[in-house]
């Protein structure tokens, strides 16, 4: 078993990994930038190492800084979490060359899945269904236009490298192609250093369904069922759930088999996720491989809730050379789980990310409620990193019970000092399309403006109580309100700070 693990990440995933290591008696080493010196994950680890300045490229994205920290602390393994360096083949290769255990797939698997064009070719060879499309070697406008014509409009233009929707363009007729190709190339080059593109048929109103896969070094590859991830805004997931309400047992079995074939095609090890687009519902539905996320997913807790499997424990055991701690026969789905991502952003101001200090932080508690958080009262929310603060995960015996539990928990989740998307999440959970499980990947892009406009001005009761308690404490201390801080004057502070306006 791994003895000392360096966690090359921050926030809630670093704390999640620390918790798993504590349960397995593994020492932990946290790393932190200047912006995170006071972050919870730093104090919770057994030791911590500064790796650089606040910008991610000077700290969490610096392979040299991470490797230096590992050597100085005599770590024997590194867990990359997700984001940052987690899917960078050079990082995995550096760990392998240094004799360190990389808690993830081999560098060779990362290289094979690093190019979307290469991944499509591999999946086609493995007989995994892919979205109809073409990847022309000739990247001229003329060749790409011809490819789009053969595929048939509407089409998606997608960068060969990268992800997250960056550089992706929807084109509904040939007249739109020149501008879309130029914009896609420009964004792909700026973000990924590679302006190669490919063309896919646009599947209107699909669902986004992913399969959790796991493989060990002993020849075992299994899938751990599916997650529904269609509630996404601009390709960023907001709410995830398991099981997928639209998946029939027959399609679930076929999709799981396809995910296993995809993992085997690249010699995969450890935890990974195959993402698919689902077209239609019932046994007649079609599904298409979208991409493979070669790491642990943000939404892994919903799988843990419905299967009882601790995926991080399994990651650490498999990385240590052990066989998978579960088999297909031991896996089943029980109940329904929903995850809500809590972001520091203002839905009523175009979802602008928020920065500042969290004045008060109070998590909901109760049966079937789990919170994976990266912050606490007094935490500074930086502009340098992703604005996700925490994840609320609920589990119940039915989807409707889970939905209602999520609503109650969100109403009792108080975060003061910065604005969050909690009111927006409540609007989603109560929308008829979500209630009826009839959403698709375009749902939030169509409805976000209306949902944000419908957010009530009054705070949920838990937040109202927290505001009042804070004001009473300030009043007792005799400290007047200051800009950006709620005080006895009853005036609003700066944007993102609660006052009498009743927003947060």
Secondary structure as UniProt FT lines:
FT   STRAND          4..7
FT   HELIX           11..23
FT   TURN            24..25
FT   STRAND          27..33
FT   HELIX           34..36
FT   TURN            37..38
FT   HELIX           40..44
FT   STRAND          47..52
FT   HELIX           56..58
FT   TURN            59..61
FT   HELIX           63..72
FT   TURN            73..74
FT   STRAND          77..79
FT   TURN            84..87
FT   HELIX           89..97
FT   TURN            98..99
FT   STRAND          101..102
FT   HELIX           107..113
FT   HELIX           116..125
FT   TURN            126..127
FT   STRAND          133..134
FT   HELIX           141..151
FT   STRAND          155..159
FT   TURN            164..167
FT   STRAND          169..171
FT   HELIX           174..176
FT   HELIX           177..192
FT   STRAND          197..201
FT   TURN            204..205
FT   STRAND          207..215
FT   TURN            217..218
FT   STRAND          221..233
FT   TURN            234..235
FT   STRAND          236..242
FT   TURN            245..246
FT   HELIX           249..265
FT   TURN            266..267
FT   STRAND          270..279
FT   HELIX           282..284
FT   STRAND          286..293
FT   TURN            298..299
FT   HELIX           300..307
FT   HELIX           311..319
FT   TURN            320..321
FT   HELIX           328..330
FT   STRAND          336..343
FT   STRAND          345..346
FT   HELIX           347..349
FT   TURN            350..351
FT   STRAND          352..353
FT   STRAND          356..357
FT   STRAND          360..362
FT   TURN            367..368
FT   STRAND          369..373
FT   TURN            377..378
FT   STRAND          380..381
FT   TURN            383..384
FT   STRAND          388..396
FT   HELIX           399..411
FT   STRAND          414..416
FT   HELIX           422..429
FT   HELIX           432..435
FT   TURN            436..437
FT   TURN            441..442
FT   HELIX           443..453
FT   HELIX           461..477
FT   TURN            483..484
FT   TURN            488..489
FT   TURN            495..496
FT   TURN            500..501
//
